[in-house]
Amino acid sequence: MKLIAQIARIVVGVIFIFSGFVKVVDPVGTGIKLEEYFEVFSQDVPALQGFFMFFAHNSLTLSLIFCALEVILGVATLLSYRMKITSWLLLGIIVFFTFLTFYSAYFNKVTDCGCFGDFLKLKPWTSFNKDIFLTVLIIVIFLFRNQYKDSNMHAVMAIVSIISFGIGIYAIRYLPPIDFLPYAIGKSIPDQMKPTGIKPVFEYTFLNKKTGEEEKSGEFLMDTTTYKYVSSITLNDDKVKPKITDYFVNDSQGNVYTDSTFIGNKLLLIFKNIKEVDGNEIAEIKALAKSVEGSNIQPIILTSAIQSEFEQFRQANALTTPYFTADATVLKTMARTNPCVILLQNGVVKGKWGNHSIPNKEELAGKLK
């Protein structure tokens, strides 16, 4: 049993480090997912709406804590550091995650739990089964918590804690140091919008009229006297669909401008939320847009704001750059800060800058070489 306890410790430690790392490099993404969960809970449990909305409004802070804590607990588990406390924390966090994944799977409310951030997408039931597996291992660790030989690597744990929170804070203030999203530097947006050419694999569910039981089949059963069609799913849906399916850009009149953003050099100035942009950021964006006038770089503003509201914002801040609208979810995926600058060359992302690192004309030119 001691061997099993050691194996459980190592496996849990590695998984927690990996899971925490791929999320702590982009805590904004995990924050969006947590916000989605809390908003769903507030709708499903109206009596606690205020409670859940409080957490929804503070989802980014919670995300940073959870992501960093995963890495810290993973390292602590691997090093057998203060296992009495570590085992309790592991148990608490896995109960929370298991509840979230079960809720996602059973009620089909949140179709992607975000367990591995944007690095790896798991289907709800797959994610829940993963958490059940981890729960079993963590229970083993918990039962043997008094038998592990504690290490005294206080300095190592302090460094790991500082690095974990440091990476998360950097990603929030600037941009993810490692970008797993389809709008990462070097990726072509139009190429990822093309059909994959992969043939879909279907699974059909039929009701056997003779036995009264449901049966699954990879083929559509034509015998209507015996079988009644119930439903169908695409087993490889994530492989069939293009990586990007919702990138659409329209002008103020509703005209589609999507393909035009892939022609030549486009400087996308993204305003996700005009209410959260301060005067200094607006001034920097205006200066950047003005600096590239007459060059081979065309600046355009992308926003998800209501047209009337953005017109007021535009006039109040004397913004003369042409603006276009895009879906709010798309802009959240493209830009983790608000505002954000993205440089495209024929649809390929050549550079990305957060609101605390707005580039100058020379930096833009350097990215196009």
N, C-alpha and C positions, 0 to 999 in steps of 0.2 A: 504493500500500500504506500510505503514511503516513496517508492519509485514513481508510482502514479501521481503522487502529490508533487514531486519535482517536475515531472513532465507537464502537469497542469500549470504549474507556475511559469515554466518557460513558454508554453504555447500562448497562455493568456498575456504574458508580458510582451511577446512579439506582436500579437494581434493588436493590442492596445496601442503600442508605439506606432505601428503602421497606420491604424485607423485614426489616431490622434494627429499624426503628422500630416496626412493628406488633407485633413480638415483645418489644422491650425495655420497652414499656408494660405488659407482662404476662409477666415472666420465669417466674412460677410455672407458667403454662400450658405454656410450652416445657420447663420442668423436668420436668413430669409426662410429657410426650412423650418426653424423653430417658430418663427412668427406665424407661418402657415398652420402649424400644429395648434398653437394657442388660439388662433382665430377660429379654427374648427371647434376646439373645445368650448369656446365662449358661445358658439352657436348651438352646440349640442347640450350644453349645461347652462341655460340662461340664468339660473340662480347664482352662478359663480362667474358671470360675464365680466364683472369689474376685476375680479381676481386674475382671470386669464388674460384680459386685455392689458393689465399692468405688466405681465411678463412678456406679452407680445410687443409692447412698446420698449421693452428693455432686452429684446432678443439678442441684439448684437453683443451686449455685455455678457449675457449668459453663454452665448456661443464661444466667446473668448475663454471664459472660465472652463467650460466643458471640454473644449478642444485641447487646451493646455493641460488640464487635469488628466485627460486620457494619456497623453505622452508621459507625464510625470508618474502616474500610477503604473504605466507599462514598464518604465525604467526601474521604479521601486520594486516591482514584482520580480523582474529579472535579477536584480541585485539582492533580493531578499531583504529589503530595507524596511525595518519596523513593520513586520508582517501583521501584527495584531491590528494596527490602525489601517494599514493598506488593505487588508482583507475586508474590513468593514466598508471602506470606501468603494472597493471593487463591487461588493455586493449591492450597495446602494445605487451605484451608477448603472449596473447591469439590469437591476429591477426597473429603473426608470426607462432605459432604452428598450427593454423587452416589452414594456407596456406600450410604448410608442409604436413599435413595429407590429405588435398584435393589433393595435387600434387601426393602423394603416391597412393591414391585411384583411381583417375581419369586416370592417366597415367600409373599406375601399375609399377612404376619405383623402388620404395623402398617398399618392401612388409611388412616390420615391422617398424613402425614409432619410436618405442622405448619410447613411452609416459610414460610407467611405468617400464622402464629399462628392465632387464631380469626377474623381478619378475612376470610380467603378460604380455603375448603377446596378442595384439589385432589385428584383421584383419583391413586393411586400412579403409574400410567404417565404421566399428564400431568405430574406433578411431576418424574419422572425425565427426561422429554423437555425440560422447562424447564432442568434442571441440565446436560443435554448441551449445550443451546444456550449456556448460560453458560460451560461448560467450553471450548467452541470460542472464545468471545470472550476468555476469560482466557488461553488459550494464545497468542492474537494479542498480547495485552498483554504477556505474558511474553517473547515473542520480540522485541518492540520495547522492552523495558524500558530498554535503554541509550540509546534514541533520544529518549525523552521529555525535555522540558525541565523539570527539577524546580523546583517553587516553594519558597519559604522561609517558608511561613505556619505557623511553629512555634506562635505564640500561638493562631491559629485552631484548630489541631489539638488543642492543650492544652484549649481551651475545649470543643470538641466531645467530647473524651474525658471531661471532668468531667461535662458535661451528660448524656452517654449512660449512664455508670455511675450518675449521680445519679438519673436517671429510674427506672432499674432497681431501685436500692436503695429508693427511695421506694415503688415499686409492691409490693415484697416486704414492707416494714415496714408499710405502710398498705393501700391497695388500688390496682388499676390506675387511673391518671389518665384513661385512655380505655378504656372497657369495651365489647368487641365481642360479649360473650356474651348469651344470651337472658334472663339474669337481671339485666341492667343497669337502672339507675335510669330510670324512665319506661315500662318495658316491662310488658305484661300477661302473666302466666304462663298463666292459663287460655285467653286468646286464642291463644297460641302452641301450645296443645295441641290445638286444633281441626283437623279435616281441612282441607287446603288447597283441595280441590275441583279440583285439577289432574289431568288424566287421565294415567295412566302410559304411557310409550312403551317398548314391549318390543322386544328384539332376540333372535331365536331362532337357534340353531345346529342345523343338521341334517346328517346324514351322507347324502351321495348314494350310494345302494347301487350304482349303475351305474358311477360314476367312482371311488368310494372316497374322495372328497374332502369336506371339510366346507364347508358353505355357510351364509351368514347371511341372514336374512330378517326384515323388519318384520312379517310376517304368519305365522300358524301354518299350515304347509303340511300339507294334509289327505291328500295322496297318499302313503299308507303303503307302496305298492309301490315307490316310487322313493326316498322319504326316511324316515330314522329320526331321531326327535327325540333331541338330545344335551343341550342346556341352554338356558337363557334368562337374560337380565339386563334390569334396568330402567334405561334410559339416563338418565332424568331423576329418579332416585331421590331426589336431594337436594332437588328441588322438590316432589315428591309428598308426602314425609313432613312432618309438622308440625315446627316448630323444636324443640319439646320433646316427647319421647316417653317419658321415663323418670322423670318427677316423680311419685312415689307416696309417700304418708305413711301410716304405720300406727301404731296404739297398741301397748302392750305385749301385748295379747291378740290382735293380728293384725287388728284391725278397721281398715278403710280410713277414713282421715281426710282424704284429699287435698282434696276439695271444701270441707271445713270451713275449710281454711286460706285460702280465697278469700272468706270471709264477714266483712265488717267490717274492723276494724284488727287485724292480727296482728303481733306482734313476734317474729320468728324468732331465737332464740338458738342459733347453730349451733356444735356441738362436733364437729369432724371426727375428732380424735384426742385422747381424754381423757388419754393419757399425756404429751402435750406441752403441757398447759395448766398455768400456774403459779398459785400461790395468789392473787397480786394480781389476775390476770385473772378468776379465779372470784369474788373479792370484788366486783369492779366489775360483773360480770354479775348477781350476786345483788342488789346495791344497785339496779341499773337495773330488774330485774324487780319488786322490792319497791316502787319509786317509782311504778310505773304501776298498782299494785293499786287496784281500785275506779274506775279511769278507763275511757275508751272504747277502751283499747288492751289486748289480751289477749296476754300473753307465753307462748310455748311453746318448749320446747327441741327441736331436731332433732339427732339423732346417728346415726352408722352403727355405733356400738359394740355389741358383743354385750350383750344385755339384762342378763345376770347381772353383767357387768363394770360396766355403767353404773349398776346398782342399788347396787353397792358404792361407786362414785365419788360417786353422789348422796348416799348416807347419810354418807359420810366428810366431805362438804363441806356437809351440811345444805341441799341444794337442794330446795326445795318446789315449784318450777315444774313443771307437767305436761310430760312428755317423750314424744316420738314418734320413730320410726325412719324413715330414708330411706337410699337407696342411697349407698354411699361415693363413687362416681363423680359422682353428682348433686351431692352436697355439695361436692366438690372444684370443680365447675363454678360452683356458686352462691357459694361462699365461698373466696376466695384466701388468707385468713388464718385462724388457729385460736386462739381462737374468732372468730366474726364475727356481726354483728348486721344483720338485714335487716327493714325495716319495710314491711309490705304494707297496702294499702287496697283492699279488694275484689279482691285478686289482682294489683294493680298495684304494682310496686316503687317506693316513695316515698323510700327512703333506704337506704344501706349504709355500715357502719362496720367498720373492721378492729380487731384486738385492741389497737392502740396509740391508738385514737381512739374508745373507747366513749362513746356520747352520754349526755346526761342527759334528763330528762323534757321539759324546755323545748325542746330540739332536736327531739325526736320530734314534739311538738305543732306546732312550726313547719313541719315537713314535711307535715303533714296539712291545712294551711290551703289 
